[in-house]
Amino acid sequence: MMGYLLAPLTIALIAGVMAALIALVDMVANNYGDVDVDINEGKKTMNVKGGSSLLLTLSSEGLYLPSACGGRGSCGACKCKVNSDIGPHLPTETPYLTPEEMQDNVRLACQVKVKAPIGIEIPEDLFNVKQFDAKVLSIKDVTYDIKEVLFDLGDETVEFEAGKYVQLVIPPYDKIKGTTQRAYSMSSRPSDKNHIEVLVRLVPGGIATTYVHEQLKEGDQMALVGPFGDFRRTDSNSVMICVAGGSGMAPFKSMLYDMAEKGDTSRELWYFFGARSTRDMFYLDEMRELEQKLPNFHFVPALSEPEDGDGWDGPTGLITEVLDSYLKKDILSEGKTLEGYLCGSPGMIDACNRVMTDNGISLDNIYYDKFA
Protein backbone atom coordinates (compact mmCIF):
# COMPACT_ATOMS: atom_id res chain seq x y z
CA MET A 1 0.00 0.00 0.00
CA MET A 2 2.85 2.36 0.94
CA GLY A 3 4.46 1.70 -2.44
CA TYR A 4 1.33 2.85 -4.26
CA LEU A 5 1.46 6.11 -2.31
CA LEU A 6 5.18 6.70 -2.76
CA ALA A 7 5.25 6.10 -6.53
CA PRO A 8 3.19 9.14 -7.59
CA LEU A 9 4.94 11.31 -5.00
CA THR A 10 8.34 10.26 -6.35
CA ILE A 11 7.28 10.95 -9.92
CA ALA A 12 5.95 14.37 -8.95
CA LEU A 13 9.20 15.19 -7.11
CA ILE A 14 11.34 14.12 -10.09
CA ALA A 15 9.15 16.16 -12.47
CA GLY A 16 9.47 19.22 -10.25
CA VAL A 17 13.26 18.91 -10.06
CA MET A 18 13.53 18.45 -13.84
CA ALA A 19 11.35 21.51 -14.46
CA ALA A 20 13.55 23.58 -12.15
CA LEU A 21 16.70 22.30 -13.92
CA ILE A 22 15.26 23.13 -17.34
CA ALA A 23 14.44 26.65 -16.18
CA LEU A 24 17.94 27.05 -14.73
CA VAL A 25 19.61 25.76 -17.91
CA ASP A 26 17.48 28.14 -19.97
CA MET A 27 18.55 31.07 -17.82
CA VAL A 28 22.25 30.16 -18.08
CA ALA A 29 22.54 28.80 -21.61
CA ASN A 30 20.17 31.29 -23.18
CA ASN A 31 21.65 34.44 -21.72
CA TYR A 32 21.23 36.73 -24.71
CA GLY A 33 22.60 39.80 -22.96
CA ASP A 34 21.47 43.27 -23.99
CA VAL A 35 19.66 43.54 -27.32
CA ASP A 36 18.88 46.59 -29.49
CA VAL A 37 15.33 47.04 -30.74
CA ASP A 38 14.71 49.52 -33.56
CA ILE A 39 11.11 50.66 -34.08
CA ASN A 40 9.85 52.30 -37.27
CA GLU A 41 13.35 52.90 -38.67
CA GLY A 42 14.68 54.91 -35.78
CA LYS A 43 11.46 56.54 -34.56
CA LYS A 44 12.21 54.84 -31.24
CA THR A 45 15.12 52.66 -30.17
CA MET A 46 15.64 50.70 -26.98
CA ASN A 47 18.35 48.56 -25.46
CA VAL A 48 16.76 45.71 -23.52
CA LYS A 49 17.66 42.47 -21.80
CA GLY A 50 17.12 39.62 -24.25
CA GLY A 51 15.16 36.46 -23.67
CA SER A 52 11.55 37.62 -23.33
CA SER A 53 8.86 37.77 -25.97
CA LEU A 54 8.76 40.88 -28.14
CA LEU A 55 5.31 41.72 -26.76
CA LEU A 56 6.49 41.59 -23.14
CA THR A 57 9.74 43.37 -23.98
CA LEU A 58 7.91 46.29 -25.59
CA SER A 59 5.36 46.59 -22.77
CA SER A 60 8.14 46.64 -20.17
CA GLU A 61 9.45 49.73 -21.98
CA GLY A 62 6.04 51.41 -22.02
CA LEU A 63 5.13 50.53 -25.62
CA TYR A 64 1.92 48.50 -25.79
CA LEU A 65 0.68 46.38 -28.69
CA PRO A 66 -2.91 45.12 -28.69
CA SER A 67 -3.29 41.68 -27.10
CA ALA A 68 -6.79 40.59 -26.24
CA CYS A 69 -5.53 37.24 -24.90
CA GLY A 70 -2.78 38.66 -22.71
CA GLY A 71 0.07 37.31 -24.84
CA ARG A 72 -1.00 33.67 -24.93
CA GLY A 73 -1.07 33.41 -28.71
CA SER A 74 -4.79 32.84 -29.01
CA CYS A 75 -6.11 36.16 -30.38
CA GLY A 76 -3.72 37.15 -33.18
CA ALA A 77 -3.96 40.84 -32.27
CA CYS A 78 -0.30 41.66 -31.58
CA LYS A 79 0.84 41.81 -35.20
CA CYS A 80 3.90 43.78 -36.26
CA LYS A 81 6.21 43.74 -39.23
CA VAL A 82 9.71 42.41 -38.51
CA ASN A 83 12.50 43.73 -40.73
CA SER A 84 15.16 41.39 -39.31
CA ASP A 85 15.79 37.73 -40.08
CA ILE A 86 14.43 35.88 -37.04
CA GLY A 87 13.65 32.58 -38.70
CA PRO A 88 10.49 31.09 -40.18
CA HIS A 89 6.97 31.65 -38.92
CA LEU A 90 5.98 29.36 -36.05
CA PRO A 91 2.97 27.03 -36.22
CA THR A 92 1.43 29.13 -33.41
CA GLU A 93 1.48 32.19 -35.70
CA THR A 94 0.30 30.93 -39.07
CA PRO A 95 -3.42 30.46 -38.19
CA TYR A 96 -3.68 34.22 -37.57
CA LEU A 97 -1.77 35.47 -40.61
CA THR A 98 -2.82 35.80 -44.23
CA PRO A 99 -0.46 34.65 -47.01
CA GLU A 100 0.14 38.33 -47.82
CA GLU A 101 1.06 39.10 -44.21
CA MET A 102 3.44 36.15 -44.07
CA GLN A 103 5.06 37.28 -47.32
CA ASP A 104 5.51 40.73 -45.75
CA ASN A 105 7.07 39.11 -42.65
CA VAL A 106 4.29 40.15 -40.28
CA ARG A 107 4.69 38.30 -37.00
CA LEU A 108 2.86 37.85 -33.70
CA ALA A 109 4.87 39.76 -31.10
CA CYS A 110 3.90 37.33 -28.34
CA GLN A 111 5.49 34.45 -30.27
CA VAL A 112 8.72 36.24 -31.22
CA LYS A 113 11.56 35.90 -28.71
CA VAL A 114 14.02 38.79 -28.54
CA LYS A 115 17.40 37.07 -28.93
CA ALA A 116 19.38 39.42 -31.19
CA PRO A 117 19.13 42.97 -32.59
CA ILE A 118 15.73 43.36 -34.21
CA GLY A 119 13.93 45.98 -36.28
CA ILE A 120 10.13 46.21 -36.34
CA GLU A 121 7.37 48.39 -37.75
CA ILE A 122 4.15 49.23 -35.88
CA PRO A 123 1.27 51.68 -36.52
CA GLU A 124 2.19 55.18 -35.41
CA ASP A 125 -0.86 55.56 -33.16
CA LEU A 126 0.47 52.81 -30.88
CA PHE A 127 3.00 55.32 -29.59
CA ASN A 128 0.03 57.04 -27.87
CA VAL A 129 -1.11 53.91 -26.02
CA LYS A 130 -0.70 54.09 -22.24
CA GLN A 131 -1.35 51.98 -19.18
CA PHE A 132 -3.73 53.64 -16.73
CA ASP A 133 -4.06 52.92 -13.03
CA ALA A 134 -7.81 53.49 -12.89
CA LYS A 135 -10.31 53.51 -10.06
CA VAL A 136 -13.74 51.93 -10.45
CA LEU A 137 -16.11 54.86 -10.02
CA SER A 138 -19.39 53.02 -10.60
CA ILE A 139 -20.81 49.66 -11.68
CA LYS A 140 -24.38 49.60 -12.99
CA ASP A 141 -26.56 46.74 -14.20
CA VAL A 142 -28.00 47.83 -17.55
CA THR A 143 -29.47 44.36 -18.11
CA TYR A 144 -29.44 41.13 -16.11
CA ASP A 145 -26.13 40.13 -17.75
CA ILE A 146 -24.50 43.41 -18.86
CA LYS A 147 -22.71 45.80 -16.52
CA GLU A 148 -21.72 49.37 -17.30
CA VAL A 149 -18.37 50.03 -15.62
CA LEU A 150 -17.05 53.59 -15.28
CA PHE A 151 -13.37 54.13 -14.48
CA ASP A 152 -11.80 57.30 -13.10
CA LEU A 153 -8.31 57.95 -14.50
CA GLY A 154 -7.29 60.33 -11.71
CA ASP A 155 -4.59 62.72 -12.91
CA GLU A 156 -4.24 60.91 -16.26
CA THR A 157 -6.14 61.78 -19.43
CA VAL A 158 -7.08 59.65 -22.43
CA GLU A 159 -7.25 60.76 -26.05
CA PHE A 160 -9.29 58.54 -28.37
CA GLU A 161 -11.64 58.44 -31.32
CA ALA A 162 -15.09 56.99 -30.80
CA GLY A 163 -14.96 53.30 -31.72
CA LYS A 164 -11.65 52.41 -30.07
CA TYR A 165 -11.15 49.91 -27.26
CA VAL A 166 -9.11 49.35 -24.12
CA GLN A 167 -7.75 46.20 -22.55
CA LEU A 168 -8.72 45.42 -18.96
CA VAL A 169 -5.86 43.84 -17.04
CA ILE A 170 -7.47 41.06 -15.03
CA PRO A 171 -5.51 40.24 -11.85
CA PRO A 172 -5.03 36.72 -10.46
CA TYR A 173 -8.09 35.22 -8.78
CA ASP A 174 -9.56 31.73 -8.43
CA LYS A 175 -9.77 31.23 -12.23
CA ILE A 176 -6.24 32.36 -13.18
CA LYS A 177 -2.83 32.28 -11.50
CA GLY A 178 -1.35 35.24 -13.39
CA THR A 179 -2.69 38.40 -14.97
CA THR A 180 -4.39 38.40 -18.36
CA GLN A 181 -6.00 41.02 -20.57
CA ARG A 182 -9.27 41.28 -22.46
CA ALA A 183 -10.44 43.94 -24.91
CA TYR A 184 -13.60 46.03 -24.48
CA SER A 185 -14.88 48.84 -26.68
CA MET A 186 -15.18 52.18 -24.94
CA SER A 187 -18.73 53.47 -24.56
CA SER A 188 -17.63 56.79 -23.04
CA ARG A 189 -17.56 60.13 -24.81
CA PRO A 190 -14.19 61.15 -26.28
CA SER A 191 -14.72 64.61 -24.79
CA ASP A 192 -14.56 63.13 -21.27
CA LYS A 193 -10.82 62.67 -21.03
CA ASN A 194 -10.75 61.72 -17.34
CA HIS A 195 -13.00 58.66 -17.53
CA ILE A 196 -13.34 55.43 -19.48
CA GLU A 197 -16.61 53.51 -19.63
CA VAL A 198 -17.07 49.95 -20.89
CA LEU A 199 -19.96 47.49 -21.18
CA VAL A 200 -19.22 43.95 -20.03
CA ARG A 201 -21.62 41.10 -20.78
CA LEU A 202 -21.29 38.01 -18.62
CA VAL A 203 -20.05 35.01 -20.59
CA PRO A 204 -20.45 31.76 -18.63
CA GLY A 205 -16.98 30.62 -17.64
CA GLY A 206 -15.35 33.74 -19.06
CA ILE A 207 -12.23 34.77 -17.17
CA ALA A 208 -12.62 38.53 -17.54
CA THR A 209 -16.41 38.74 -17.51
CA THR A 210 -16.66 36.55 -14.41
CA TYR A 211 -14.13 38.76 -12.64
CA VAL A 212 -15.98 41.96 -13.54
CA HIS A 213 -19.40 40.57 -12.61
CA GLU A 214 -18.46 38.68 -9.45
CA GLN A 215 -15.22 40.17 -8.09
CA LEU A 216 -14.87 43.80 -9.16
CA LYS A 217 -16.24 46.41 -6.75
CA GLU A 218 -16.66 50.16 -6.76
CA GLY A 219 -13.50 51.75 -5.38
CA ASP A 220 -11.21 48.98 -6.69
CA GLN A 221 -8.12 49.83 -8.73
CA MET A 222 -7.68 48.23 -12.13
CA ALA A 223 -5.04 48.65 -14.83
CA LEU A 224 -6.31 49.60 -18.29
CA VAL A 225 -4.21 49.61 -21.46
CA GLY A 226 -5.18 51.58 -24.56
CA PRO A 227 -6.62 53.04 -26.64
CA PHE A 228 -6.42 50.53 -29.49
CA GLY A 229 -8.28 49.78 -32.70
CA ASP A 230 -9.15 51.21 -36.08
CA PHE A 231 -12.96 51.03 -35.87
CA ARG A 232 -14.17 54.59 -36.46
CA ARG A 233 -16.62 56.49 -38.61
CA THR A 234 -15.30 57.89 -41.86
CA ASP A 235 -15.31 61.55 -42.84
CA SER A 236 -17.61 60.91 -45.80
CA ASN A 237 -21.25 61.96 -46.12
CA SER A 238 -22.40 58.40 -46.81
CA VAL A 239 -25.39 57.07 -44.90
CA MET A 240 -24.21 55.10 -41.87
CA ILE A 241 -25.93 51.73 -41.39
CA CYS A 242 -24.98 50.48 -37.91
CA VAL A 243 -25.86 47.08 -36.47
CA ALA A 244 -25.17 45.65 -33.00
CA GLY A 245 -26.58 43.64 -30.15
CA GLY A 246 -25.78 43.31 -26.45
CA SER A 247 -22.50 44.91 -25.41
CA GLY A 248 -21.90 45.75 -29.06
CA MET A 249 -23.79 48.90 -28.10
CA ALA A 250 -20.56 50.37 -26.66
CA PRO A 251 -18.79 51.91 -29.69
CA PHE A 252 -22.04 53.24 -31.16
CA LYS A 253 -23.01 54.94 -27.91
CA SER A 254 -19.62 56.65 -27.99
CA MET A 255 -19.98 57.63 -31.67
CA LEU A 256 -23.50 59.01 -31.27
CA TYR A 257 -22.72 61.19 -28.27
CA ASP A 258 -19.58 62.38 -30.02
CA MET A 259 -21.61 63.38 -33.09
CA ALA A 260 -24.19 65.16 -30.94
CA GLU A 261 -21.54 67.11 -29.03
CA LYS A 262 -19.73 68.12 -32.22
CA GLY A 263 -22.95 69.21 -33.92
CA ASP A 264 -22.59 66.61 -36.67
CA THR A 265 -26.33 66.64 -37.32
CA SER A 266 -26.44 66.45 -41.10
CA ARG A 267 -25.29 62.89 -41.63
CA GLU A 268 -28.00 60.25 -42.03
CA LEU A 269 -27.54 57.34 -39.65
CA TRP A 270 -29.59 54.21 -39.00
CA TYR A 271 -28.83 52.09 -35.96
CA PHE A 272 -30.30 48.59 -35.80
CA PHE A 273 -30.02 47.04 -32.34
CA GLY A 274 -31.07 43.42 -31.88
CA ALA A 275 -32.06 41.67 -28.67
CA ARG A 276 -33.89 38.47 -27.78
CA SER A 277 -36.54 39.90 -25.43
CA THR A 278 -37.17 43.14 -23.54
CA ARG A 279 -34.94 42.08 -20.66
CA ASP A 280 -32.01 42.18 -23.13
CA MET A 281 -32.88 45.67 -24.36
CA PHE A 282 -31.31 48.77 -22.78
CA TYR A 283 -30.49 52.46 -23.31
CA LEU A 284 -33.83 53.00 -25.07
CA ASP A 285 -34.38 56.38 -23.40
CA GLU A 286 -30.84 57.48 -24.24
CA MET A 287 -31.27 56.54 -27.88
CA ARG A 288 -34.59 58.39 -28.12
CA GLU A 289 -32.98 61.51 -26.63
CA LEU A 290 -30.21 61.27 -29.21
CA GLU A 291 -32.82 61.10 -31.96
CA GLN A 292 -33.99 64.52 -30.78
CA LYS A 293 -30.46 65.91 -30.89
CA LEU A 294 -29.56 64.27 -34.21
CA PRO A 295 -32.50 64.82 -36.59
CA ASN A 296 -31.09 62.42 -39.20
CA PHE A 297 -30.52 59.61 -36.69
CA HIS A 298 -32.98 56.70 -36.70
CA PHE A 299 -32.86 54.09 -33.93
CA VAL A 300 -34.45 50.72 -34.79
CA PRO A 301 -34.53 48.27 -31.85
CA ALA A 302 -35.84 44.78 -32.66
CA LEU A 303 -36.67 41.63 -30.69
CA SER A 304 -36.09 38.17 -32.13
CA GLU A 305 -38.08 36.28 -29.46
CA PRO A 306 -40.45 38.65 -27.64
CA GLU A 307 -42.07 37.02 -24.63
CA ASP A 308 -45.69 37.10 -23.56
CA GLY A 309 -46.20 40.20 -21.48
CA ASP A 310 -43.31 42.12 -23.05
CA GLY A 311 -45.75 44.59 -24.55
CA TRP A 312 -43.40 45.03 -27.47
CA ASP A 313 -44.81 46.95 -30.43
CA GLY A 314 -41.56 47.44 -32.36
CA PRO A 315 -40.02 45.33 -35.12
CA THR A 316 -39.61 41.59 -34.48
CA GLY A 317 -37.43 38.95 -36.08
CA LEU A 318 -33.71 38.40 -36.52
CA ILE A 319 -31.86 41.69 -36.78
CA THR A 320 -30.65 40.68 -40.26
CA GLU A 321 -34.27 40.30 -41.40
CA VAL A 322 -35.20 43.70 -39.97
CA LEU A 323 -32.11 45.25 -41.55
CA ASP A 324 -32.95 43.80 -44.96
CA SER A 325 -36.54 45.04 -44.77
CA TYR A 326 -35.58 48.59 -43.82
CA LEU A 327 -32.85 48.77 -46.45
CA LYS A 328 -35.30 47.83 -49.18
CA LYS A 329 -38.31 49.86 -48.00
CA ASP A 330 -36.97 52.89 -46.14
CA ILE A 331 -33.31 53.57 -46.81
CA LEU A 332 -32.17 52.71 -50.31
CA SER A 333 -32.82 55.35 -52.93
CA GLU A 334 -31.12 56.64 -56.04
CA GLY A 335 -28.10 58.82 -55.38
CA LYS A 336 -27.43 57.57 -51.85
CA THR A 337 -24.15 55.95 -50.92
CA LEU A 338 -24.14 53.69 -47.85
CA GLU A 339 -21.55 52.50 -45.37
CA GLY A 340 -21.94 49.61 -42.94
CA TYR A 341 -20.74 49.63 -39.32
CA LEU A 342 -21.00 46.37 -37.38
CA CYS A 343 -20.12 45.35 -33.83
CA GLY A 344 -20.66 41.81 -32.59
CA SER A 345 -19.76 38.17 -33.00
CA PRO A 346 -18.17 36.81 -36.18
CA GLY A 347 -21.42 35.02 -37.03
CA MET A 348 -23.51 38.17 -36.71
CA ILE A 349 -21.03 40.18 -38.75
CA ASP A 350 -20.90 37.59 -41.54
CA ALA A 351 -24.71 37.47 -41.71
CA CYS A 352 -24.96 41.27 -41.84
CA ASN A 353 -22.26 41.40 -44.51
CA ARG A 354 -24.38 39.16 -46.72
CA VAL A 355 -27.48 41.33 -46.25
CA MET A 356 -25.57 44.54 -46.90
CA THR A 357 -23.75 43.28 -50.00
CA ASP A 358 -27.02 41.84 -51.35
CA ASN A 359 -28.40 45.37 -51.06
CA GLY A 360 -25.53 46.96 -52.94
CA ILE A 361 -23.14 47.97 -50.15
CA SER A 362 -19.56 47.10 -51.10
CA LEU A 363 -17.49 45.07 -48.64
CA ASP A 364 -14.90 47.84 -48.93
CA ASN A 365 -17.47 50.16 -47.32
CA ILE A 366 -18.33 47.87 -44.41
CA TYR A 367 -16.36 48.38 -41.19
CA TYR A 368 -16.57 46.22 -38.12
CA ASP A 369 -15.52 45.61 -34.55
CA LYS A 370 -15.50 41.83 -34.30
CA PHE A 371 -15.64 40.13 -30.91
CA ALA A 372 -12.88 37.57 -30.44
Secondary structure, 3 states (H helix, E strand, C coil): CHHHHHHHHHHHHHHHHHHHHHHHHHHHHCCCCEEEEEECCCCEEEEEECCCEHHHHHHHCCCCCCCCCCCCCCCCCCEEEECCCCCCCCCCCHHHCCHHHHHCCEEEHHHCECCCCEEEECCHHHHHCEEEEEEEEEEEECCCCEEEEEEECCCCCCCCCCCCEEEEEECCECCECCCEEEEEEECCCCCCCCEEEEEEECCCCCHHHHHHHHCCCCCCEEEEEEEECCCCCCCCCCEEEEEEEHHHHHHHHHHHHHHHHHCCCCCCEEEEEEECCHHHCCCHHHHHHHHHHCCCEEEEEEECCCCCCCCCCCCECCHHHHHHHHHHHHHCCCCCCEEEEEEECHHHHHHHHHHHHHCCCCHHHEEEEECC
